[in-house]
Amino acid sequence: MNIIIVDDSRLARKELCGLLTEHPHCNVIGEAGDVQSALALVNELQPEFLLLDIHLPDGSGFDLLEQCDYTPKVIFTTAYEQHALRAFEVNALDYLLKPVTQERLAIALEKIAPNAARPHAKMETTRAPNQASPEHVFIREGEHCHFVKFRDISRIAVEGNYARVFFHSQSALLPRSLNYVEERLESNTFFRANRQEIINLNFIVRIEPWIGDGLMIVMQDKTEVISSRRQARELKQRMEF
């Protein structure tokens, strides 16, 4: 895949080039530090995708995309969270917060080339799957878009063929199964309380005995979650009580 890196920091471009050396299928064909030089490169070389910063000396990454005659796929790389919703509105494949890590970059590249993004097989075998989880989840529900930090999610529950994600005082439907979601959560923070619900352990207020050696878990929003005997045993071990 041919790539152009656009970032006003030479060091940031160098770091991204270094990360990409671990991905043999990725070929950096150009670099730019501002909108106008990037515009010329993109229109001339027509890369498959951009690693694109948002804040540039003569404009923004969004300005670049609006002016391009040829529009490649985009992965944003930025130090600012507040532009995430707009980034996804222009169909960005991912939104990476700086400093960009190898694991997050690999996840982003998988969206372009699923079979080639991970550079070493040992990455799959020597780390737990949840270690590569992103810090945020983007949820689009009708006209509403949510960019939610995983640490702010208190509970996730089955709703038909979807998963309803609860965060702050809001909730939104994610078009994924609960099993799919569970695989991407940090196991030291989230717990599968029963077949229908996953909870964030940091949002538990109290735990009470329940019928059949189960447990009733009371969350900060006063939601009561019932855990089966088997799951209750695991929860006790996790929380050491």
Contacts in CASP RR format, 6 or more apart in sequence:
PFRMAT RR
TARGET T0000
AUTHOR 0000-0000-0000
METHOD contacts of the structure
MODEL  1
MNIIIVDDSRLARKELCGLLTEHPHCNVIGEAGDVQSALALVNELQPEFL
LLDIHLPDGSGFDLLEQCDYTPKVIFTTAYEQHALRAFEVNALDYLLKPV
TQERLAIALEKIAPNAARPHAKMETTRAPNQASPEHVFIREGEHCHFVKF
RDISRIAVEGNYARVFFHSQSALLPRSLNYVEERLESNTFFRANRQEIIN
LNFIVRIEPWIGDGLMIVMQDKTEVISSRRQARELKQRMEF
1 25 0 8 1.000
1 26 0 8 1.000
1 27 0 8 1.000
1 48 0 8 1.000
1 49 0 8 1.000
1 112 0 8 1.000
1 113 0 8 1.000
2 27 0 8 1.000
2 29 0 8 1.000
2 45 0 8 1.000
2 47 0 8 1.000
2 48 0 8 1.000
3 20 0 8 1.000
3 26 0 8 1.000
3 27 0 8 1.000
3 28 0 8 1.000
3 29 0 8 1.000
3 30 0 8 1.000
3 47 0 8 1.000
3 48 0 8 1.000
3 49 0 8 1.000
3 50 0 8 1.000
3 51 0 8 1.000
4 28 0 8 1.000
4 29 0 8 1.000
4 30 0 8 1.000
4 31 0 8 1.000
4 32 0 8 1.000
4 38 0 8 1.000
4 41 0 8 1.000
4 42 0 8 1.000
4 45 0 8 1.000
4 47 0 8 1.000
4 50 0 8 1.000
4 51 0 8 1.000
4 72 0 8 1.000
5 13 0 8 1.000
5 16 0 8 1.000
5 17 0 8 1.000
5 28 0 8 1.000
5 30 0 8 1.000
5 31 0 8 1.000
5 32 0 8 1.000
5 50 0 8 1.000
5 51 0 8 1.000
6 31 0 8 1.000
6 32 0 8 1.000
6 33 0 8 1.000
6 38 0 8 1.000
6 50 0 8 1.000
6 51 0 8 1.000
6 52 0 8 1.000
6 53 0 8 1.000
6 56 0 8 1.000
6 61 0 8 1.000
6 64 0 8 1.000
7 13 0 8 1.000
7 16 0 8 1.000
7 31 0 8 1.000
7 33 0 8 1.000
7 51 0 8 1.000
7 52 0 8 1.000
7 53 0 8 1.000
7 77 0 8 1.000
8 33 0 8 1.000
8 34 0 8 1.000
8 53 0 8 1.000
8 55 0 8 1.000
8 56 0 8 1.000
8 57 0 8 1.000
9 53 0 8 1.000
12 53 0 8 1.000
12 77 0 8 1.000
12 98 0 8 1.000
13 31 0 8 1.000
13 33 0 8 1.000
15 99 0 8 1.000
15 100 0 8 1.000
16 51 0 8 1.000
16 77 0 8 1.000
16 100 0 8 1.000
16 105 0 8 1.000
17 28 0 8 1.000
17 31 0 8 1.000
19 100 0 8 1.000
19 102 0 8 1.000
19 105 0 8 1.000
20 26 0 8 1.000
20 28 0 8 1.000
20 105 0 8 1.000
22 102 0 8 1.000
22 119 0 8 1.000
22 120 0 8 1.000
23 105 0 8 1.000
23 106 0 8 1.000
23 109 0 8 1.000
23 116 0 8 1.000
23 117 0 8 1.000
23 119 0 8 1.000
24 119 0 8 1.000
25 113 0 8 1.000
25 116 0 8 1.000
26 109 0 8 1.000
29 45 0 8 1.000
29 47 0 8 1.000
30 41 0 8 1.000
30 45 0 8 1.000
30 47 0 8 1.000
32 38 0 8 1.000
32 41 0 8 1.000
33 56 0 8 1.000
33 57 0 8 1.000
34 56 0 8 1.000
34 57 0 8 1.000
34 58 0 8 1.000
34 59 0 8 1.000
35 56 0 8 1.000
35 57 0 8 1.000
35 58 0 8 1.000
35 59 0 8 1.000
35 60 0 8 1.000
35 61 0 8 1.000
35 63 0 8 1.000
35 64 0 8 1.000
35 67 0 8 1.000
36 58 0 8 1.000
38 50 0 8 1.000
38 56 0 8 1.000
38 64 0 8 1.000
39 64 0 8 1.000
39 67 0 8 1.000
39 68 0 8 1.000
41 47 0 8 1.000
42 50 0 8 1.000
42 64 0 8 1.000
42 68 0 8 1.000
42 70 0 8 1.000
42 72 0 8 1.000
43 68 0 8 1.000
43 69 0 8 1.000
43 70 0 8 1.000
46 70 0 8 1.000
46 72 0 8 1.000
47 72 0 8 1.000
48 72 0 8 1.000
48 73 0 8 1.000
48 112 0 8 1.000
49 72 0 8 1.000
49 73 0 8 1.000
49 74 0 8 1.000
49 75 0 8 1.000
49 93 0 8 1.000
49 112 0 8 1.000
50 72 0 8 1.000
50 73 0 8 1.000
50 74 0 8 1.000
50 75 0 8 1.000
51 75 0 8 1.000
51 77 0 8 1.000
52 61 0 8 1.000
52 64 0 8 1.000
52 65 0 8 1.000
52 74 0 8 1.000
52 75 0 8 1.000
52 76 0 8 1.000
52 77 0 8 1.000
53 61 0 8 1.000
53 76 0 8 1.000
53 77 0 8 1.000
53 78 0 8 1.000
54 60 0 8 1.000
54 61 0 8 1.000
54 62 0 8 1.000
54 76 0 8 1.000
54 78 0 8 1.000
54 80 0 8 1.000
54 83 0 8 1.000
54 87 0 8 1.000
55 78 0 8 1.000
55 80 0 8 1.000
56 63 0 8 1.000
56 64 0 8 1.000
61 76 0 8 1.000
62 86 0 8 1.000
62 90 0 8 1.000
65 71 0 8 1.000
65 74 0 8 1.000
65 90 0 8 1.000
73 93 0 8 1.000
73 112 0 8 1.000
74 87 0 8 1.000
74 90 0 8 1.000
74 91 0 8 1.000
74 92 0 8 1.000
74 93 0 8 1.000
75 92 0 8 1.000
75 93 0 8 1.000
75 94 0 8 1.000
75 95 0 8 1.000
75 96 0 8 1.000
75 108 0 8 1.000
75 109 0 8 1.000
76 83 0 8 1.000
76 87 0 8 1.000
76 92 0 8 1.000
76 94 0 8 1.000
76 95 0 8 1.000
76 96 0 8 1.000
77 96 0 8 1.000
77 98 0 8 1.000
77 100 0 8 1.000
78 95 0 8 1.000
78 96 0 8 1.000
78 97 0 8 1.000
78 98 0 8 1.000
79 97 0 8 1.000
79 98 0 8 1.000
81 97 0 8 1.000
81 147 0 8 1.000
83 95 0 8 1.000
84 95 0 8 1.000
84 136 0 8 1.000
84 138 0 8 1.000
84 147 0 8 1.000
85 145 0 8 1.000
85 147 0 8 1.000
87 95 0 8 1.000
88 95 0 8 1.000
88 138 0 8 1.000
88 140 0 8 1.000
88 145 0 8 1.000
88 147 0 8 1.000
89 145 0 8 1.000
93 108 0 8 1.000
93 111 0 8 1.000
93 112 0 8 1.000
94 107 0 8 1.000
94 108 0 8 1.000
94 111 0 8 1.000
95 136 0 8 1.000
95 138 0 8 1.000
95 147 0 8 1.000
96 104 0 8 1.000
96 105 0 8 1.000
96 108 0 8 1.000
97 135 0 8 1.000
103 123 0 8 1.000
103 127 0 8 1.000
103 131 0 8 1.000
103 132 0 8 1.000
104 132 0 8 1.000
104 134 0 8 1.000
106 117 0 8 1.000
106 118 0 8 1.000
106 119 0 8 1.000
106 123 0 8 1.000
106 132 0 8 1.000
107 117 0 8 1.000
107 132 0 8 1.000
107 134 0 8 1.000
108 117 0 8 1.000
109 116 0 8 1.000
109 117 0 8 1.000
110 117 0 8 1.000
110 118 0 8 1.000
118 124 0 8 1.000
123 132 0 8 1.000
128 187 0 8 1.000
129 183 0 8 1.000
129 184 0 8 1.000
130 183 0 8 1.000
130 184 0 8 1.000
130 185 0 8 1.000
130 186 0 8 1.000
130 187 0 8 1.000
133 150 0 8 1.000
133 184 0 8 1.000
133 185 0 8 1.000
133 186 0 8 1.000
134 150 0 8 1.000
135 149 0 8 1.000
135 150 0 8 1.000
135 151 0 8 1.000
136 147 0 8 1.000
136 148 0 8 1.000
136 149 0 8 1.000
136 150 0 8 1.000
137 147 0 8 1.000
137 148 0 8 1.000
137 150 0 8 1.000
137 153 0 8 1.000
137 165 0 8 1.000
137 174 0 8 1.000
138 145 0 8 1.000
138 146 0 8 1.000
138 147 0 8 1.000
138 148 0 8 1.000
139 145 0 8 1.000
139 146 0 8 1.000
139 148 0 8 1.000
139 165 0 8 1.000
139 172 0 8 1.000
139 173 0 8 1.000
139 174 0 8 1.000
140 146 0 8 1.000
141 172 0 8 1.000
141 173 0 8 1.000
144 172 0 8 1.000
146 167 0 8 1.000
146 170 0 8 1.000
146 172 0 8 1.000
148 165 0 8 1.000
148 167 0 8 1.000
148 172 0 8 1.000
150 185 0 8 1.000
150 186 0 8 1.000
150 189 0 8 1.000
151 189 0 8 1.000
151 200 0 8 1.000
151 202 0 8 1.000
152 167 0 8 1.000
152 168 0 8 1.000
153 165 0 8 1.000
153 166 0 8 1.000
153 167 0 8 1.000
153 190 0 8 1.000
153 200 0 8 1.000
154 166 0 8 1.000
154 167 0 8 1.000
154 199 0 8 1.000
154 200 0 8 1.000
154 203 0 8 1.000
154 219 0 8 1.000
154 220 0 8 1.000
154 221 0 8 1.000
155 166 0 8 1.000
155 197 0 8 1.000
155 198 0 8 1.000
155 199 0 8 1.000
155 200 0 8 1.000
155 203 0 8 1.000
155 219 0 8 1.000
155 223 0 8 1.000
155 225 0 8 1.000
156 163 0 8 1.000
156 164 0 8 1.000
156 165 0 8 1.000
156 166 0 8 1.000
156 174 0 8 1.000
156 178 0 8 1.000
156 181 0 8 1.000
156 190 0 8 1.000
156 197 0 8 1.000
156 198 0 8 1.000
156 199 0 8 1.000
157 163 0 8 1.000
157 164 0 8 1.000
157 166 0 8 1.000
157 178 0 8 1.000
157 196 0 8 1.000
157 197 0 8 1.000
157 198 0 8 1.000
158 164 0 8 1.000
158 178 0 8 1.000
158 195 0 8 1.000
158 196 0 8 1.000
158 197 0 8 1.000
159 173 0 8 1.000
161 175 0 8 1.000
161 177 0 8 1.000
162 173 0 8 1.000
162 174 0 8 1.000
162 175 0 8 1.000
162 176 0 8 1.000
163 173 0 8 1.000
163 174 0 8 1.000
163 176 0 8 1.000
163 177 0 8 1.000
163 178 0 8 1.000
163 180 0 8 1.000
163 181 0 8 1.000
164 171 0 8 1.000
164 172 0 8 1.000
164 173 0 8 1.000
164 174 0 8 1.000
165 171 0 8 1.000
165 172 0 8 1.000
165 173 0 8 1.000
165 174 0 8 1.000
166 221 0 8 1.000
166 223 0 8 1.000
169 221 0 8 1.000
174 181 0 8 1.000
178 195 0 8 1.000
178 196 0 8 1.000
178 198 0 8 1.000
181 198 0 8 1.000
182 190 0 8 1.000
182 192 0 8 1.000
182 198 0 8 1.000
185 198 0 8 1.000
189 200 0 8 1.000
189 201 0 8 1.000
189 202 0 8 1.000
190 198 0 8 1.000
190 199 0 8 1.000
190 200 0 8 1.000
190 201 0 8 1.000
191 198 0 8 1.000
191 199 0 8 1.000
191 201 0 8 1.000
191 231 0 8 1.000
191 234 0 8 1.000
191 235 0 8 1.000
191 238 0 8 1.000
192 198 0 8 1.000
192 231 0 8 1.000
193 199 0 8 1.000
193 217 0 8 1.000
193 225 0 8 1.000
193 226 0 8 1.000
193 227 0 8 1.000
193 231 0 8 1.000
193 235 0 8 1.000
194 225 0 8 1.000
194 226 0 8 1.000
194 227 0 8 1.000
194 228 0 8 1.000
194 231 0 8 1.000
197 225 0 8 1.000
199 217 0 8 1.000
199 219 0 8 1.000
199 225 0 8 1.000
201 238 0 8 1.000
201 239 0 8 1.000
203 219 0 8 1.000
203 220 0 8 1.000
203 221 0 8 1.000
204 217 0 8 1.000
204 218 0 8 1.000
204 219 0 8 1.000
204 220 0 8 1.000
205 218 0 8 1.000
205 219 0 8 1.000
205 220 0 8 1.000
206 218 0 8 1.000
207 215 0 8 1.000
207 216 0 8 1.000
207 217 0 8 1.000
207 218 0 8 1.000
207 235 0 8 1.000
207 239 0 8 1.000
207 241 0 8 1.000
208 215 0 8 1.000
208 216 0 8 1.000
208 218 0 8 1.000
209 215 0 8 1.000
209 216 0 8 1.000
210 216 0 8 1.000
210 226 0 8 1.000
210 227 0 8 1.000
210 232 0 8 1.000
212 229 0 8 1.000
213 229 0 8 1.000
213 232 0 8 1.000
213 233 0 8 1.000
214 226 0 8 1.000
214 227 0 8 1.000
214 228 0 8 1.000
214 229 0 8 1.000
214 231 0 8 1.000
214 232 0 8 1.000
215 226 0 8 1.000
215 227 0 8 1.000
215 231 0 8 1.000
215 232 0 8 1.000
215 235 0 8 1.000
215 236 0 8 1.000
216 224 0 8 1.000
216 225 0 8 1.000
216 226 0 8 1.000
216 227 0 8 1.000
217 224 0 8 1.000
217 225 0 8 1.000
217 226 0 8 1.000
217 227 0 8 1.000
217 235 0 8 1.000
218 224 0 8 1.000
218 225 0 8 1.000
219 225 0 8 1.000
227 235 0 8 1.000
END
